[in-house]
Amino acid sequence: MDIEILASLKQEVDFCSLRFVERQSEKITLRKNTLQPLQTVVDSGVMITVLHQGGLGYAATCALHPTALQEAFLQAKQWALLSRQNRWGDWNAKRTYMPQPTGEYRSNVQQPWQNMPLKDKIHLLQQACHALHSDERIVDWEAGLWHSTIHELLWTSHESQAQQTFVYTTPHLQAVAHHKGVTQERSLASYRGHCFQGGLEILEHCNFINAANSIAQDVLQLVCAPNCPSGTMDLVLDPDQMMLQVHESIGHPLELDRILGDERNYAGGSFVNLDMFGQYQYGSEQLNITYDPMHKQEIATFAYDSEGCRAQKEWIIRNGILQHPLGGTLSTARCNRSKPIATTRASSWNRPPIDRMSNLNMEPGSSRFDEIIASVKKGVYMKTNKSWSIDQMRNKFQFGCEWGQMIENGKLTHVVRNPCYRGSSSTFWRSLKQVGDASTWQILGSPYCGKGEPNQCIHVGHATPVARFAHVDVFGGV
C-alpha cells in the first residue's frame, strides 16, 4: 500500500488520515457432534478521513493502489466540503485538534492458534460435545472456537503513525434440554461472553471441558426446576449477567454521540443529558465504573482508538456520581468538552469511527460472596443473560437469565428456571447495596455489540463483580 500518495495530497486539506485494516478469522463449530462448514474470512481495506474548511468527510476503498487511494481522498474531501453547513450546529471541524498517534500495540499471545492443527481443534470440540450430551434429555448441544487476527495501521497528515495487532480467541458451549414439555438452555456465558485477547491459552482460562460438564449438569437441573416466583425482593447478579446490565444501562446511555442525538434511527437515544455530568447521582455510593482500554487480556484493549487518541483509564462514575461521557475527539469537540476519551472505534475499514464503550468495568467492592448471600432474607441469584429489552432512551429495561437460585434467610436454596427482573436505569443503580470483592470480579465481554447505521458490530469488554440490589421487581418468564 502506497501511503506516499496521501502524503503528497495532504497540503490540499486541513487534516487527513488513513486507517488500514486487515482481518483474518476462522470459526469451527460442532453441533450435535456434527462438524459444521468451516468459516474463514479474509478482508482488508482503507478508510480515508478528511477535515477541511470546517467540514468532515469519509471515503473507503478495498483497492490499495495509488489511483484508488487518490480517488478515495478526493471523495472524502468532497464530502467534507458538502458537510460544512450540516447538522453539527456551531461545531467547526477546522477548530478541532486531531491526535498524533505514534507507537505500536500487540495482543499478548502465549499459545498461538496456528500451533494446534485443525484436527486437534476438532477433536477438542468433539470432547466438549461428548461432555455436553450427557443425558438423553439434552436435545441440542454445540461447541465452537472463533479466532481472529486484526492488523491496523493509522497514518495522519501530522506525519504520525501507529500500528496495532489484535488477536482474539472466543470459545463457545451451549446445551438445550427438554423434559415433560419444558425446554431450557445453558451456555458458557451468554452470546460468547468468554471472549478475550490472546491465543489458545484462553481454553485453560475458562477450563473448557470441565465447563462443558457443568453446563450439562446445570441444564438438567433447570429443566426439572420450578418457575421463578414473582415479587419485590433482593437481586444478586453474577458477573456474567452484571456485564450486560453495565453494558445496556450504563455503557450505551453514556455514549456521547448518542447523547448528542446521533442514534435516533438505530438503538435509540439516551435519558442522560450533558448537564448531568459532575453532579448526577447515577447510583448508590457503592457504584464505581471505569473505562479501561489498557486492561491486560480484556477483549477491547488497545493503545489508540480509531481516531488516534491515546488509551488511558478514566473514571466514568465515581461513588455513584456521573463523571464523564464516553466521547472521543470529534464528539467531544462538538459539545465543547475539553477532555476526549479514547473510545471512538470502527468495526472495519469500511465504517467511520463512532463513540463506543470499550472496556467498561465495574470496580470491585469489599464484600465476599458468602457475605452478600448471608445479607439476603428473601431474594434470587441470577446468572447468564438470555433475553433483554430496553426502551429507546436506554432507561426502562427487562432482563431474563438462564439460571436462578433462591436465597432464603441468608442461604442459597433451590434452583428456579426463567428468572427475570425489570427496572429503570435512572433508579436501579441507586438500589445497589453490596459489591463483591476482587475474588468475585470476572473479566468477560461481548463480540456482538451493535450500534450505528449502517450497523457496526464490535468487541466490548466488561469486568464486573457480583452485586446485590434491593427491592427489585422479579418475575418468572415463560
C-alpha positions as CSV (number, residue, x, y, z in Angstrom):
1,M,0.0,0.0,0.0
2,D,1.4,3.4,-1.1
3,I,0.8,6.0,1.7
4,E,3.0,8.4,-0.2
5,I,0.1,9.4,-2.4
6,L,-1.7,10.8,0.6
7,A,1.4,12.5,1.9
8,S,1.6,14.4,-1.4
9,L,-2.1,15.3,-1.2
10,K,-2.2,16.4,2.4
11,Q,-1.5,20.0,1.6
12,E,-4.9,20.2,-0.1
13,V,-6.8,19.9,3.1
14,D,-6.6,20.9,6.8
15,F,-6.3,17.4,8.0
16,C,-6.5,13.8,6.6
17,S,-5.8,10.3,7.9
18,L,-5.7,6.8,6.5
19,R,-6.8,3.8,8.5
20,F,-5.8,0.4,7.0
21,V,-7.5,-2.7,8.5
22,E,-6.7,-6.3,7.6
23,R,-8.8,-9.1,9.3
24,Q,-8.4,-12.8,9.2
25,S,-10.8,-15.0,11.2
26,E,-11.8,-18.7,11.5
27,K,-14.8,-20.3,13.1
28,I,-15.0,-24.1,13.9
29,T,-18.3,-25.4,15.2
30,L,-19.7,-28.8,16.1
31,R,-23.4,-29.1,16.6
32,K,-24.8,-32.4,17.9
33,N,-21.4,-34.0,17.2
34,T,-21.5,-32.9,13.6
35,L,-18.9,-30.6,12.1
36,Q,-20.5,-27.5,10.6
37,P,-19.0,-25.9,7.5
38,L,-15.7,-24.1,8.4
39,Q,-16.0,-20.3,8.3
40,T,-12.9,-18.4,7.1
41,V,-12.9,-14.6,6.5
42,V,-10.1,-12.6,5.0
43,D,-10.8,-8.9,4.5
44,S,-8.8,-5.7,4.1
45,G,-9.3,-2.1,3.0
46,V,-8.7,1.6,3.8
47,M,-10.8,4.4,5.3
48,I,-9.8,8.0,4.5
49,T,-10.9,10.8,6.8
50,V,-10.7,14.4,5.7
51,L,-11.3,17.6,7.8
52,H,-11.4,20.7,5.5
53,Q,-12.8,24.2,5.7
54,G,-14.9,23.3,8.7
55,G,-16.3,20.1,7.3
56,L,-15.8,16.3,7.8
57,G,-15.8,13.6,5.2
58,Y,-15.1,9.9,4.9
59,A,-14.5,7.5,2.0
60,A,-13.4,3.9,1.9
61,T,-11.9,1.5,-0.6
62,C,-10.7,-2.1,-0.7
63,A,-8.3,-1.3,-3.6
64,L,-4.9,-0.3,-2.3
65,H,-3.2,1.0,-5.4
66,P,-2.3,4.8,-5.7
67,T,-5.2,5.7,-8.0
68,A,-7.8,4.1,-5.7
69,L,-6.4,5.9,-2.7
70,Q,-6.3,9.2,-4.6
71,E,-10.0,8.7,-5.6
72,A,-11.0,7.9,-2.0
73,F,-9.2,11.0,-0.8
74,L,-11.0,13.3,-3.3
75,Q,-14.3,11.7,-2.4
76,A,-13.7,12.3,1.3
77,K,-12.7,15.9,0.6
78,Q,-15.9,16.4,-1.4
79,W,-18.0,15.1,1.5
80,A,-16.1,17.4,3.9
81,L,-17.0,20.4,1.7
82,L,-20.6,19.3,1.5
83,S,-20.9,18.8,5.3
84,R,-19.8,22.4,6.2
85,Q,-23.4,23.5,6.6
86,N,-24.9,20.4,8.2
87,R,-26.5,19.2,11.4
88,W,-23.4,19.7,13.5
89,G,-24.7,23.2,14.6
90,D,-22.0,25.5,15.8
91,W,-19.2,22.9,15.7
92,N,-16.5,23.7,13.2
93,A,-14.1,20.8,12.3
94,K,-11.4,23.4,11.4
95,R,-11.0,24.2,15.1
96,T,-10.7,20.6,16.1
97,Y,-7.2,19.3,17.0
98,M,-6.7,15.7,15.9
99,P,-4.4,13.4,17.8
100,Q,-0.9,12.4,16.6
101,P,-0.6,8.7,17.4
102,T,2.9,7.2,17.4
103,G,3.7,3.7,18.6
104,E,2.7,0.0,18.4
105,Y,0.4,-2.4,20.2
106,R,0.2,-6.2,20.1
107,S,-2.0,-8.6,22.0
108,N,-0.2,-10.9,24.4
109,V,-0.4,-14.4,22.9
110,Q,1.0,-17.3,24.9
111,Q,-0.3,-20.2,22.7
112,P,-0.7,-19.2,19.1
113,W,-3.8,-20.5,17.2
114,Q,-1.5,-21.9,14.5
115,N,0.3,-24.2,17.0
116,M,-2.7,-26.6,17.2
117,P,-3.6,-28.5,14.0
118,L,-7.1,-28.3,12.8
119,K,-7.7,-32.0,13.5
120,D,-6.7,-31.4,17.1
121,K,-9.1,-28.5,17.5
122,I,-11.9,-30.6,16.1
123,H,-11.0,-33.4,18.5
124,L,-11.2,-30.9,21.4
125,L,-14.7,-29.8,20.3
126,Q,-15.7,-33.5,20.0
127,Q,-14.7,-34.0,23.6
128,A,-16.7,-31.0,24.6
129,C,-19.8,-32.2,22.7
130,H,-19.5,-35.6,24.4
131,A,-19.5,-33.8,27.8
132,L,-22.4,-31.7,26.9
133,H,-24.6,-34.6,25.7
134,S,-24.5,-36.5,29.0
135,D,-28.2,-37.3,29.1
136,E,-31.0,-38.1,26.5
137,R,-33.0,-35.1,27.8
138,I,-30.3,-32.8,26.3
139,V,-31.7,-32.5,22.8
140,D,-29.3,-29.9,21.3
141,W,-25.7,-29.1,22.0
142,E,-22.9,-27.1,20.4
143,A,-19.2,-26.4,20.9
144,G,-17.2,-23.9,19.0
145,L,-14.0,-21.9,18.6
146,W,-13.7,-18.5,17.0
147,H,-10.3,-16.9,16.3
148,S,-9.5,-13.6,14.7
149,T,-6.4,-11.5,14.0
150,I,-6.7,-7.9,13.0
151,H,-3.9,-5.6,11.8
152,E,-4.4,-1.9,11.8
153,L,-2.3,1.0,10.6
154,L,-3.3,4.6,11.3
155,W,-1.4,7.3,9.5
156,T,-2.2,11.0,9.8
157,S,-1.2,14.1,7.9
158,H,0.7,15.2,11.1
159,E,3.2,12.6,9.9
160,S,2.3,10.3,12.8
161,Q,1.8,6.6,12.5
162,A,0.6,3.8,14.8
163,Q,0.4,0.1,14.2
164,Q,-1.8,-2.3,16.3
165,T,-2.3,-6.1,16.1
166,F,-5.2,-7.7,17.9
167,V,-5.6,-11.4,18.4
168,Y,-9.0,-12.7,19.7
169,T,-10.0,-16.2,20.8
170,T,-13.6,-17.0,21.8
171,P,-14.8,-20.4,22.9
172,H,-18.5,-21.3,22.9
173,L,-20.5,-24.0,24.7
174,Q,-24.3,-24.4,24.8
175,A,-26.8,-27.1,25.7
176,V,-30.6,-27.3,25.4
177,A,-32.6,-29.8,27.4
178,H,-36.3,-30.8,27.1
179,H,-38.3,-32.7,29.6
180,K,-42.1,-33.0,30.1
181,G,-42.9,-30.0,27.9
182,V,-40.2,-27.8,29.5
183,T,-37.2,-26.5,27.4
184,Q,-34.2,-24.8,29.0
185,E,-30.8,-23.8,27.8
186,R,-27.4,-23.2,29.5
187,S,-24.2,-21.7,28.0
188,L,-20.7,-20.6,28.7
189,A,-21.6,-17.0,29.5
190,S,-24.1,-15.5,27.0
191,Y,-23.5,-14.6,23.4
192,R,-19.9,-15.9,23.5
193,G,-19.2,-13.8,26.6
194,H,-15.9,-15.6,27.3
195,C,-14.1,-13.6,24.7
196,F,-10.6,-12.4,25.3
197,Q,-7.4,-11.1,23.6
198,G,-4.9,-14.0,23.4
199,G,-4.5,-17.4,22.0
200,L,-5.4,-20.9,22.9
201,E,-4.4,-20.4,26.5
202,I,-8.0,-18.9,26.8
203,L,-9.2,-22.6,26.8
204,E,-7.3,-23.2,30.0
205,H,-8.6,-19.9,31.5
206,C,-12.2,-21.0,31.1
207,N,-11.5,-24.7,31.9
208,F,-13.2,-25.7,28.6
209,I,-14.0,-29.4,29.1
210,N,-15.0,-29.0,32.8
211,A,-17.2,-26.1,31.8
212,A,-19.0,-28.4,29.3
213,N,-19.7,-30.9,32.1
214,S,-21.0,-28.1,34.4
215,I,-23.3,-26.8,31.6
216,A,-24.8,-30.2,31.1
217,Q,-25.5,-30.6,34.8
218,D,-27.0,-27.1,35.1
219,V,-29.4,-27.5,32.2
220,L,-30.7,-30.8,33.6
221,Q,-31.4,-29.1,36.9
222,L,-33.2,-26.2,35.2
223,V,-35.5,-28.4,33.1
224,C,-36.8,-30.0,36.3
225,A,-36.9,-26.8,38.4
226,P,-40.0,-24.7,39.2
227,N,-40.6,-21.4,37.6
228,C,-39.1,-18.3,39.3
229,P,-41.6,-16.7,41.7
230,S,-42.8,-13.1,41.2
231,G,-42.5,-10.3,43.7
232,T,-40.3,-7.5,45.0
233,M,-37.1,-8.9,46.5
234,D,-33.4,-8.6,46.7
235,L,-31.5,-9.5,43.5
236,V,-27.9,-10.8,43.4
237,L,-26.3,-10.8,39.9
238,D,-23.4,-12.9,38.8
239,P,-20.7,-11.2,36.7
240,D,-22.0,-12.9,33.5
241,Q,-25.3,-11.0,34.0
242,M,-23.7,-7.9,35.5
243,M,-21.7,-7.4,32.4
244,L,-24.9,-6.9,30.3
245,Q,-26.5,-4.8,33.0
246,V,-23.5,-2.5,32.8
247,H,-23.4,-2.6,29.0
248,E,-27.1,-1.7,28.4
249,S,-27.9,0.6,31.3
250,I,-24.6,2.4,31.8
251,G,-22.5,1.9,28.6
252,H,-25.0,2.8,25.9
253,P,-26.7,5.7,27.7
254,L,-23.3,7.4,28.3
255,E,-22.0,7.2,24.7
256,L,-21.6,10.9,23.8
257,D,-22.7,10.7,20.2
258,R,-25.9,9.0,21.4
259,I,-26.4,11.9,23.9
260,L,-25.9,14.4,21.1
261,G,-28.6,12.7,19.0
262,D,-26.8,10.5,16.5
263,E,-28.6,7.2,17.4
264,R,-32.2,8.1,16.9
265,N,-32.6,5.8,13.9
266,Y,-30.9,2.7,15.4
267,A,-30.9,1.6,19.0
268,G,-32.4,4.9,20.4
269,G,-31.1,7.9,22.3
270,S,-30.3,8.4,26.0
271,F,-32.1,9.6,29.1
272,V,-28.7,11.3,30.0
273,N,-28.0,14.9,29.1
274,L,-24.8,17.0,29.2
275,D,-25.9,18.9,32.3
276,M,-25.8,15.7,34.4
277,F,-22.1,15.2,34.3
278,G,-20.3,16.1,37.5
279,Q,-23.4,16.1,39.7
280,Y,-26.0,13.5,38.8
281,Q,-26.4,10.6,41.3
282,Y,-26.4,7.7,38.8
283,G,-26.2,5.1,41.5
284,S,-25.5,4.5,45.2
285,E,-22.1,5.3,46.7
286,Q,-21.2,1.6,46.0
287,L,-21.2,2.2,42.3
288,N,-17.8,2.8,40.7
289,I,-17.4,2.5,36.9
290,T,-14.1,2.9,35.0
291,Y,-13.2,2.9,31.3
292,D,-10.0,1.0,30.9
293,P,-8.9,0.3,27.3
294,M,-5.4,-0.7,28.7
295,H,-6.5,-3.7,30.8
296,K,-4.5,-6.8,30.1
297,Q,-6.3,-9.6,28.3
298,E,-9.7,-7.8,28.2
299,I,-11.1,-8.0,24.6
300,A,-11.3,-4.3,23.8
301,T,-7.8,-3.4,25.0
302,F,-5.8,-1.1,22.6
303,A,-3.2,1.6,22.6
304,Y,-5.0,4.1,20.3
305,D,-8.6,4.4,19.3
306,S,-9.6,4.7,15.6
307,E,-9.1,8.5,15.7
308,G,-5.7,8.1,17.2
309,C,-6.5,9.2,20.8
310,R,-4.2,7.6,23.3
311,A,-5.8,5.0,25.6
312,Q,-5.9,5.6,29.3
313,K,-8.0,4.6,32.3
314,E,-10.8,7.1,33.2
315,W,-13.4,7.2,35.9
316,I,-16.9,7.3,34.4
317,I,-18.9,7.0,37.6
318,R,-17.3,7.5,41.0
319,N,-19.0,6.8,44.3
320,G,-22.3,6.9,42.3
321,I,-21.7,10.4,40.8
322,L,-21.6,10.6,37.0
323,Q,-18.2,11.9,35.8
324,H,-17.5,11.6,32.1
325,P,-19.3,10.6,28.9
326,L,-17.9,8.1,26.6
327,G,-16.9,10.5,23.9
328,G,-13.9,10.7,21.5
329,T,-12.1,13.6,19.9
330,L,-14.8,14.7,17.4
331,S,-17.9,14.3,19.5
332,T,-16.1,16.0,22.5
333,A,-15.3,19.0,20.3
334,R,-18.9,19.2,19.1
335,C,-20.1,19.8,22.6
336,N,-17.1,21.9,23.7
337,R,-15.9,19.5,26.3
338,S,-12.2,19.8,27.0
339,K,-11.3,16.1,27.6
340,P,-11.9,13.4,25.0
341,I,-11.6,9.7,26.0
342,A,-10.1,7.1,23.7
343,T,-13.4,5.5,22.9
344,T,-14.0,6.2,19.2
345,R,-13.8,2.9,17.2
346,A,-14.8,1.5,13.9
347,S,-15.8,-2.1,13.3
348,S,-14.0,-2.4,10.0
349,W,-12.2,-0.5,7.2
350,N,-15.5,0.4,5.6
351,R,-17.1,2.1,8.6
352,P,-16.3,5.5,10.1
353,P,-15.3,5.7,13.8
354,I,-18.1,6.3,16.3
355,D,-18.2,6.6,20.1
356,R,-18.2,3.1,21.6
357,M,-17.8,1.7,25.1
358,S,-14.7,-0.5,25.1
359,N,-13.5,-2.0,28.3
360,L,-16.2,-0.6,30.6
361,N,-15.7,-2.1,34.1
362,M,-17.3,-2.1,37.5
363,E,-14.7,-1.8,40.2
364,P,-14.8,-4.4,42.9
365,G,-16.1,-3.6,46.4
366,S,-15.3,-5.2,49.8
367,S,-18.0,-7.9,50.3
368,R,-17.2,-11.6,50.0
369,F,-19.8,-13.7,48.1
370,D,-20.9,-15.6,51.2
371,E,-21.4,-12.2,53.0
372,I,-23.6,-11.0,50.2
373,I,-25.7,-14.1,50.3
374,A,-25.9,-14.1,54.1
375,S,-27.3,-10.5,54.0
376,V,-30.4,-11.5,51.9
377,K,-33.6,-12.6,53.7
378,K,-35.5,-13.2,50.5
379,G,-34.1,-12.9,47.0
380,V,-32.8,-14.7,43.9
381,Y,-29.4,-15.2,42.5
382,M,-29.3,-14.9,38.7
383,K,-26.6,-15.9,36.1
384,T,-26.1,-15.6,32.4
385,N,-28.4,-13.4,30.3
386,K,-30.7,-15.0,27.8
387,S,-33.0,-12.1,26.9
388,W,-33.3,-8.4,27.2
389,S,-35.5,-5.4,26.3
390,I,-34.7,-1.8,26.8
391,D,-36.6,1.4,25.7
392,Q,-35.4,3.9,23.1
393,M,-33.9,6.2,25.8
394,R,-31.9,3.3,27.4
395,N,-33.9,3.7,30.6
396,K,-36.6,1.2,31.3
397,F,-35.3,-2.4,30.9
398,Q,-36.2,-6.0,31.4
399,F,-33.7,-8.9,31.5
400,G,-34.1,-12.7,31.6
401,C,-31.4,-15.1,32.8
402,E,-30.6,-18.7,32.2
403,W,-30.0,-19.7,35.8
404,G,-31.8,-18.7,39.0
405,Q,-31.4,-19.8,42.6
406,M,-33.5,-18.7,45.5
407,I,-31.9,-17.1,48.5
408,E,-33.8,-17.6,51.8
409,N,-32.7,-16.4,55.2
410,G,-29.2,-15.9,54.1
411,K,-28.7,-19.2,52.2
412,L,-28.8,-20.4,48.6
413,T,-31.7,-22.9,48.3
414,H,-33.5,-24.4,45.3
415,V,-32.9,-23.7,41.6
416,V,-35.6,-21.9,39.6
417,R,-36.0,-21.5,35.8
418,N,-36.8,-18.5,33.7
419,P,-35.7,-15.8,36.3
420,C,-36.4,-12.3,35.1
421,Y,-36.3,-8.8,36.5
422,R,-37.2,-5.2,35.4
423,G,-36.3,-1.7,36.4
424,S,-35.2,1.7,35.2
425,S,-31.5,2.7,34.7
426,S,-32.2,6.1,36.4
427,T,-33.2,4.4,39.7
428,F,-32.0,0.8,39.5
429,W,-28.4,1.6,40.3
430,R,-29.4,3.6,43.4
431,S,-30.7,0.3,44.8
432,L,-27.1,-1.2,44.7
433,K,-26.4,-2.3,48.3
434,Q,-23.3,-4.5,48.1
435,V,-20.5,-5.0,45.7
436,G,-18.4,-8.1,45.6
437,D,-14.7,-8.0,46.3
438,A,-11.8,-8.9,43.9
439,S,-12.5,-12.7,44.4
440,T,-15.9,-12.2,42.7
441,W,-14.6,-10.0,39.9
442,Q,-14.5,-11.6,36.5
443,I,-13.4,-10.5,33.0
444,L,-15.9,-11.1,30.3
445,G,-17.2,-9.3,27.2
446,S,-19.2,-9.4,24.0
447,P,-18.1,-9.7,20.4
448,Y,-21.6,-8.6,19.3
449,C,-22.2,-5.1,20.4
450,G,-24.2,-3.4,17.7
451,K,-24.6,0.3,17.0
452,G,-24.7,2.8,14.2
453,E,-26.3,2.9,10.8
454,P,-25.1,1.1,8.7
455,N,-24.6,-1.3,11.6
456,Q,-21.2,-1.7,13.3
457,C,-20.8,-4.9,15.3
458,I,-17.8,-4.7,17.6
459,H,-15.9,-6.2,20.6
460,V,-16.7,-4.8,24.0
461,G,-15.1,-5.8,27.3
462,H,-16.7,-5.8,30.7
463,A,-15.1,-6.9,34.0
464,T,-17.5,-6.9,36.9
465,P,-18.0,-8.4,40.4
466,V,-21.1,-10.0,42.0
467,A,-23.5,-7.3,43.2
468,R,-26.7,-7.1,45.3
469,F,-29.7,-4.8,44.6
470,A,-32.6,-4.2,47.0
471,H,-36.3,-4.2,46.3
472,V,-36.2,-5.3,42.7
473,D,-39.2,-6.4,40.6
474,V,-38.6,-10.1,40.0
475,F,-40.8,-12.4,38.0
476,G,-40.8,-15.8,36.2
477,G,-40.7,-15.8,32.4
478,V,-42.0,-18.4,30.0
